[in-house]
Amino acid sequence: MIVFINKEKKEISDNTDILHLLHANGIEDTKGIAIAINNEVISKTKWQNHLLHDQDNITIITATAGG
C-alpha cells in the first residue's frame, strides 16, 4: 500500500503499525518524536497498535535542541 511520510510517497506492507514504520525507516530512538496521521496526533502509547491505511498522510516531527 502507499502512504505519504512527510509528503514523500512510500510503499509499505499491509498491517504495518506506526512503530514498525519508524523502525523500517531507521528511527529506533523515539524520544522527542511526535506522529500525526491525517492531521491527528497519535499518542505514543498507541503506536504499536495503530495500523496504517492506504493513502495515509503521516507526519513525523522530531524535536531539536536549540534556541
Backbone as ProteinMPNN parsed JSONL, in Angstrom:
{"seq_chain_A": "MIVFINKEKKEISDNTDILHLLHANGIEDTKGIAIAINNEVISKTKWQNHLLHDQDNITIITATAGG", "coords_chain_A": {"N_chain_A": [[0.847, -1.181, 0.0], [0.304, 2.352, -0.363], [1.636, 5.109, 1.33], [2.102, 8.423, 2.664], [4.878, 9.93, 3.875], [5.789, 12.608, 5.651], [5.087, 14.054, 3.375], [6.333, 12.58, 1.399], [6.113, 10.002, -0.9], [5.673, 6.616, -0.081], [6.007, 3.075, -0.257], [4.563, 0.569, 1.635], [4.194, -2.423, 3.634], [1.092, -4.224, 4.028], [-0.802, -4.167, 7.076], [0.985, -2.747, 8.699], [2.186, -1.124, 11.55], [2.58, 1.999, 13.36], [4.942, 2.004, 14.931], [6.506, -0.051, 13.76], [6.802, 1.081, 11.239], [8.407, 3.311, 11.825], [10.777, 2.004, 12.73], [11.464, 0.633, 10.375], [12.24, 2.744, 8.87], [14.598, 3.5, 9.954], [14.442, 4.756, 12.401], [15.052, 4.317, 15.538], [15.28, 5.28, 18.139], [12.796, 6.741, 19.873], [12.436, 8.96, 21.41], [11.418, 12.301, 21.835], [9.881, 12.429, 19.547], [6.997, 13.034, 17.611], [3.948, 11.901, 16.213], [1.664, 12.309, 13.603], [-1.278, 11.274, 12.04], [-2.986, 11.774, 9.17], [-3.419, 14.426, 9.999], [-4.073, 14.105, 12.685], [-2.893, 13.828, 15.879], [-1.22, 11.055, 17.206], [-1.114, 9.259, 20.134], [1.841, 8.191, 21.772], [1.616, 5.823, 23.193], [-0.135, 4.368, 21.694], [1.066, 3.69, 19.334], [2.088, 1.109, 18.654], [-0.174, -0.348, 18.18], [-1.631, 0.986, 16.295], [-2.705, 0.625, 13.19], [-1.649, 1.337, 9.897], [-3.142, 2.809, 6.969], [-3.928, 2.563, 3.449], [-2.953, 5.355, 1.563], [-2.663, 7.033, 3.76], [-1.65, 10.041, 5.347], [1.25, 10.746, 6.856], [2.838, 12.434, 9.39], [5.93, 13.022, 10.673], [7.403, 14.37, 13.396], [10.264, 15.712, 14.736], [11.767, 16.663, 17.691], [14.139, 19.241, 18.219], [17.16, 20.404, 19.665], [18.056, 23.694, 20.684], [18.059, 27.274, 20.203]], "CA_chain_A": [[0.0, 0.0, 0.0], [1.036, 3.611, -0.469], [1.412, 6.145, 2.338], [2.932, 9.602, 2.472], [5.595, 10.262, 5.103], [6.25, 13.994, 5.481], [4.76, 14.379, 1.985], [7.087, 11.727, 0.481], [5.382, 8.77, -1.181], [6.384, 5.389, 0.301], [5.239, 1.844, -0.303], [4.768, -0.229, 2.843], [3.406, -3.659, 3.704], [-0.181, -4.198, 4.748], [-0.717, -4.472, 8.513], [2.123, -2.059, 9.312], [1.81, -0.144, 12.564], [3.463, 3.166, 13.406], [6.249, 1.646, 15.49], [7.25, -0.788, 12.73], [7.145, 2.036, 10.191], [9.564, 4.076, 12.299], [11.946, 1.13, 12.719], [11.8, 0.362, 8.979], [12.846, 3.957, 8.325], [15.827, 3.782, 10.677], [14.203, 5.531, 13.623], [14.985, 3.382, 16.66], [15.079, 6.07, 19.35], [11.563, 7.5, 19.656], [12.363, 10.127, 22.294], [11.314, 13.572, 21.136], [9.191, 12.276, 18.265], [5.531, 13.063, 17.605], [3.394, 11.359, 14.973], [0.284, 12.646, 13.254], [-1.822, 10.542, 10.901], [-4.084, 12.56, 8.603], [-3.542, 15.622, 10.848], [-4.488, 13.766, 14.051], [-1.758, 13.35, 16.666], [-1.436, 9.734, 17.791], [-0.37, 9.085, 21.373], [2.922, 7.208, 21.678], [1.156, 4.553, 23.765], [-0.956, 3.682, 20.693], [1.835, 3.46, 18.104], [2.254, -0.305, 18.337], [-1.464, -0.924, 17.797], [-2.296, 1.807, 15.274], [-2.372, 0.165, 11.848], [-1.711, 2.35, 8.85], [-4.038, 2.501, 5.858], [-3.543, 3.086, 2.145], [-3.102, 6.798, 1.343], [-2.495, 7.82, 4.978], [-0.636, 11.104, 5.395], [1.942, 10.587, 8.137], [3.783, 13.498, 9.681], [6.855, 12.693, 11.75], [8.009, 15.602, 13.903], [11.357, 15.43, 15.668], [12.197, 17.828, 18.481], [15.561, 19.531, 18.127], [17.666, 21.339, 20.666], [18.495, 24.952, 20.102], [17.399, 28.407, 20.82]], "C_chain_A": [[0.886, 1.236, 0.0], [0.628, 4.533, 0.68], [2.334, 7.313, 2.008], [3.545, 9.974, 3.817], [6.246, 11.619, 4.893], [6.21, 14.383, 4.0], [5.543, 13.572, 0.955], [6.364, 10.39, 0.341], [6.249, 7.555, -0.856], [5.451, 4.202, 0.151], [5.589, 1.026, 0.934], [3.89, -1.473, 2.774], [2.07, -3.408, 4.387], [0.074, -4.567, 6.207], [0.535, -3.898, 9.174], [1.597, -1.073, 10.344], [2.859, 0.97, 12.606], [4.853, 2.794, 13.888], [7.097, 0.886, 14.473], [7.65, 0.124, 11.574], [8.375, 2.848, 10.584], [10.833, 3.233, 12.238], [12.398, 0.837, 11.29], [12.473, 1.56, 8.312], [14.052, 4.415, 9.139], [15.67, 4.611, 11.934], [13.992, 4.545, 14.766], [14.681, 4.112, 17.967], [13.873, 6.979, 19.133], [11.393, 8.662, 20.629], [12.281, 11.393, 21.44], [10.64, 13.495, 19.782], [7.685, 12.337, 18.499], [5.069, 12.58, 16.235], [1.962, 11.85, 14.811], [-0.096, 11.843, 12.012], [-3.037, 11.32, 10.418], [-4.453, 13.727, 9.519], [-4.086, 15.35, 12.247], [-3.291, 13.18, 14.793], [-2.14, 12.029, 17.321], [-0.531, 9.598, 19.009], [0.67, 7.973, 21.209], [2.495, 5.839, 22.225], [0.331, 3.74, 22.77], [-0.195, 3.314, 19.427], [1.89, 1.999, 17.696], [0.949, -0.942, 17.851], [-2.187, -0.144, 16.704], [-1.847, 1.367, 13.885], [-2.564, 1.294, 10.841], [-2.596, 1.855, 7.707], [-3.509, 3.131, 4.571], [-3.897, 4.572, 2.056], [-3.047, 7.629, 2.622], [-1.404, 8.869, 4.791], [-0.031, 11.105, 6.787], [2.939, 11.725, 8.288], [4.603, 13.061, 10.881], [7.565, 13.983, 12.142], [9.043, 15.219, 14.945], [11.763, 16.701, 16.363], [13.711, 17.995, 18.317], [15.946, 20.524, 19.214], [18.118, 22.625, 19.98], [17.761, 26.113, 20.737], [17.274, 29.52, 19.958]], "O_chain_A": [[2.072, 1.166, 0.324], [-0.556, 4.714, 0.964], [3.232, 7.196, 1.175], [2.835, 10.291, 4.772], [7.144, 11.766, 4.064], [7.155, 14.955, 3.457], [5.437, 13.841, -0.242], [6.044, 9.735, 1.333], [7.399, 7.463, -1.288], [4.25, 4.308, 0.402], [6.762, 0.816, 1.242], [2.968, -1.559, 1.963], [1.935, -2.505, 5.212], [1.073, -5.215, 6.52], [1.081, -4.495, 10.102], [0.689, -0.289, 10.068], [3.9, 0.878, 11.955], [5.845, 3.231, 13.304], [8.291, 1.157, 14.342], [8.722, -0.044, 10.993], [9.278, 3.05, 9.772], [11.86, 3.699, 11.744], [13.599, 0.798, 11.023], [13.183, 1.412, 7.318], [14.481, 5.564, 9.036], [16.654, 5.114, 12.476], [12.899, 4.006, 14.944], [13.917, 3.622, 18.799], [13.92, 7.886, 18.302], [10.332, 9.284, 20.673], [12.994, 11.529, 20.446], [10.803, 14.391, 18.954], [7.167, 11.766, 19.46], [5.727, 12.825, 15.224], [1.161, 11.814, 15.745], [0.676, 11.751, 11.057], [-4.002, 11.505, 11.16], [-5.627, 13.985, 9.781], [-4.518, 16.28, 12.927], [-2.741, 12.158, 14.384], [-3.214, 11.889, 17.906], [0.679, 9.802, 18.916], [0.403, 6.946, 20.584], [2.977, 4.809, 21.754], [0.119, 2.546, 22.979], [-0.761, 2.686, 18.532], [1.754, 1.681, 16.515], [0.98, -1.973, 17.178], [-3.244, -0.569, 16.236], [-0.743, 1.695, 13.452], [-3.503, 2.086, 10.927], [-2.772, 0.653, 7.508], [-2.747, 4.098, 4.6], [-4.995, 4.987, 2.426], [-3.353, 8.821, 2.583], [-0.376, 8.617, 4.162], [-0.7, 11.421, 7.771], [3.781, 11.948, 7.418], [4.07, 12.771, 11.952], [8.241, 14.607, 11.324], [8.751, 14.504, 15.904], [12.07, 17.702, 15.716], [14.458, 17.017, 18.281], [15.149, 21.369, 19.62], [18.516, 22.611, 18.815], [16.966, 25.958, 21.664], [16.732, 30.551, 20.356]]}, "name": "protein", "num_of_chains": 1, "seq": "MIVFINKEKKEISDNTDILHLLHANGIEDTKGIAIAINNEVISKTKWQNHLLHDQDNITIITATAGG"}
